[in-house]
Amino acid sequence: MAGVQKDWNRIKAKYPQLLGPLSMRTEKVNLPKGTFYRLQAGKLSSARAKEAARACKKGDIGGCVVLN
């Protein structure tokens, strides 16, 4: 889980205007290839979440999905 916090700090520093006021949550996911932790941030309006996802996808963050 420490890795998730480290990733959040890195991403938040890269996008301070977009992610600065948000709080981090994690979701534990057990998949056949192992246990993973999904980093989630919110709460955002739908339009703001889509803007954040577009910005994240352009960077070196990896996957980014908007959840309802």
C-alpha positions in Angstrom: 0.0 0.0 0.0 2.9 2.4 0.5 3.5 2.2 -3.3 0.0 3.6 -3.8 0.6 6.6 -1.6 3.9 7.2 -3.4 2.2 7.1 -6.7 -0.5 9.5 -5.5 2.1 12.0 -4.3 3.8 11.8 -7.7 0.6 12.2 -9.7 -0.7 15.0 -7.4 2.6 16.9 -7.8 2.4 16.6 -11.6 -1.2 17.8 -11.7 -1.6 20.1 -8.7 -4.4 22.3 -10.2 -6.4 19.3 -11.1 -5.8 16.9 -8.2 -4.7 19.3 -5.4 -8.0 19.5 -3.5 -8.9 15.8 -3.9 -8.4 13.0 -1.4 -7.0 9.6 -2.3 -8.8 6.3 -1.8 -7.7 2.8 -2.7 -9.6 -0.3 -3.8 -8.0 -3.7 -3.3 -8.5 -6.0 -6.4 -7.7 -9.7 -6.4 -7.0 -10.9 -10.0 -5.7 -14.2 -11.2 -2.3 -12.6 -11.7 -2.1 -11.2 -8.2 -3.5 -8.6 -5.8 -3.5 -5.0 -7.0 -4.6 -1.6 -5.5 -6.5 0.8 -7.6 -5.9 4.5 -6.8 -9.0 6.6 -6.8 -9.5 10.3 -6.3 -12.6 12.4 -5.9 -15.2 13.5 -5.7 -15.6 15.4 -9.0 -18.4 16.5 -11.3 -18.7 14.4 -14.4 -17.2 17.1 -16.6 -14.2 17.7 -14.2 -13.6 13.9 -13.9 -13.5 13.6 -17.7 -11.0 16.5 -17.9 -8.8 14.8 -15.3 -8.9 11.5 -17.1 -7.9 13.2 -20.4 -5.0 14.9 -18.7 -3.9 11.7 -16.9 -4.0 9.7 -20.1 -1.7 12.2 -21.9 0.9 11.8 -19.1 2.9 8.8 -17.9 0.3 7.8 -15.3 -1.1 4.7 -16.9 -4.7 3.8 -17.0 -7.4 6.3 -16.0 -11.1 5.5 -15.8 -14.0 7.8 -14.7 -16.3 6.0 -12.2 -19.8 7.0 -11.3 
